[in-house]
């Protein structure tokens, strides 16, 4: 094969690959934009950023979406051990939409995560959350691993220990 033919094949290959890549990054349709906007609204209104976005509370909710949902190194410690808000952007890169929908249906959790609140949403709303967060792309690092009860965290944490006032007994 002559050098000129090889050069033309190489240019053609790069062009085809570039066009294939461009096809996968086409702008979203109006319907897709509507789903992404709904997902953004649900993430914001549902308070997801309060735990899953470092600096959200301190910024009074003014962080750009490019910094949203990257997990936290601030743990929540209770009788269950210490849990950390996941980097949902990395999780959704490794999980399918079906995996997310299954997790919402089957996962339990500890405060402050409210899987029960997610289960109250329609399937369309759950899909919108997944698609919005996934549209943000991967960013950040994985959150620390959760710790078993009795293990002292080496990160900042909040105590989430239910306590009753003196003389009170738990309600049935």
For each residue, the residues with C-beta under 8 A, 3 or more apart:
1: 5 6
2: 5 6
3: 6 7
4: 7 8
5: 1 2 8 9
6: 1 2 3 9 10
7: 3 4 10 11
8: 4 5 11 12
9: 5 6 12 13
10: 6 7 13 14
11: 7 8 14 15
12: 8 9 15 16
13: 9 10 16 17
14: 10 11 17 18
15: 11 12 18 19
16: 12 13 19 20
17: 13 14 20 21
18: 14 15 21 22
19: 15 16 22 23
20: 16 17 23 24
21: 17 18 24 25
22: 18 19 25 26
23: 19 20 26
24: 20 21
25: 21 22
26: 22 23
27:
28: 32 33 36
29: 32 33
30: 33 34
31: 34 35
32: 28 29 35 36 131
33: 28 29 30 36 37
34: 30 31 37 38
35: 31 32 38 39 127 128 131 132
36: 28 32 33 39 40 128 131 132 135
37: 33 34 40 41
38: 34 35 41 42 124 125 128 132
39: 35 36 42 43 128 129 130 131 132 133 135
40: 36 37 43 44 65 132
41: 37 38 44 45
42: 38 39 45 46 121 125 128 129 132
43: 39 40 46 48 49 68 69 129 132 133
44: 40 41 48 49 61
45: 41 42
46: 42 43 117 118 129
47: 50 51
48: 43 44 51 52 53 69 88 129
49: 43 44 52 53 56 61 63 68 69
50: 47 53 56 57
51: 47 48 72 76 85 112 113
52: 48 49 68 69 70 71 72 85 86 87 88
53: 48 49 50 56 63 67 68 69 70 72
54: 67 70 71 72 73 74
55: 58 59 63 67
56: 49 50 53 59 61 63 68
57: 50 60 61
58: 55
59: 55 56 62 63
60: 57
61: 44 49 56 57
62: 59
63: 49 53 55 56 59 67 68
64: 67 68
65: 40 68 136
66: 136 139
67: 53 54 55 63 64 70 139
68: 43 49 52 53 56 63 64 65 89 133 136
69: 43 48 49 52 53 87 88 89 133 136
70: 52 53 54 67 87 89 139 140 141
71: 52 54 84 85 86 87 88 90 140 141 142 143
72: 51 52 53 54 84 85 143
73: 54 84 143 144 155 156
74: 54 84 85 155 156 157 158
75: 82 83 84 144 146 147 153 155 156 157 158
76: 51 82 83 84 85 110 111 112 157 158 160
77: 81 82 153 157 158 159 160 161
78: 81 110 111 159 160 161 162
79: 149 161
80: 83 110 149
81: 77 78 146 147 148 149 150 151
82: 75 76 77 146 147 151 153 157
83: 75 76 80 109 110 113 146
84: 71 72 73 74 75 76 143 144 145 146 155
85: 51 52 71 72 74 76 113 143
86: 52 71 90 91 142 143
87: 52 69 70 71 90 91 140 141 142 143
88: 48 52 69 71 91 92 133
89: 68 69 70 92 93 133 134 136 137 138 139 140
90: 71 86 87 93 94 138 139 140 142
91: 86 87 88 94 95
92: 88 89 95 100 130 133 134
93: 89 90 134 138
94: 90 91
95: 91 92 99 100 103
96: 99 100
97: 100 101 127 130 131
98: 101 102
99: 95 96 102 103
100: 92 95 96 97 103 104 126 129 130
101: 97 98 104 105 123 126 127 130
102: 98 99 105 106
103: 95 99 100 106 107
104: 100 101 107 115 118 119 121 126
105: 101 102 119
106: 102 103
107: 103 104 115
108: 115
109: 83 113 114 115
110: 76 78 80 83 113 160
111: 76 78 160
112: 51 76 160
113: 51 83 85 109 110
114: 109 117 118
115: 104 107 108 109 118 119
116: 119 120
117: 46 114 120 121
118: 46 104 114 115 121 126 129
119: 104 105 115 116
120: 116 117
121: 42 104 117 118 125 126 129
122: 125 126
123: 101 126 127
124: 38 127 128
125: 38 42 121 122 128 129
126: 100 101 104 118 121 122 123 129 130
127: 35 97 101 123 124 130 131
128: 35 36 38 39 42 124 125 131 132
129: 39 42 43 46 48 100 118 121 125 126 132 133
130: 39 92 97 100 101 126 127 133 134
131: 32 35 36 39 97 127 128 134 135
132: 35 36 38 39 40 42 43 128 129 135 136
133: 39 43 68 69 88 89 92 129 130 136
134: 89 92 93 130 131
135: 36 39 131 132
136: 65 66 68 69 89 132 133 139
137: 89
138: 89 90 93
139: 66 67 70 89 90 136
140: 70 71 87 89 90
141: 70 71 87
142: 71 86 87 90
143: 71 72 73 84 85 86 87
144: 73 75 84 153 155
145: 84
146: 75 81 82 83 84
147: 75 81 82 151 153
148: 81 151
149: 79 80 81
150: 81
151: 81 82 147 148
152:
153: 75 77 82 144 147 156 157
154:
155: 73 74 75 84 144
156: 73 74 75 153
157: 74 75 76 77 82 153
158: 74 75 76 77
159: 77 78
160: 76 77 78 110 111 112
161: 77 78 79
162: 78
163:
164: 168 169 170
165: 168
166:
167:
168: 164 165
169: 164
170: 164
171:
172:
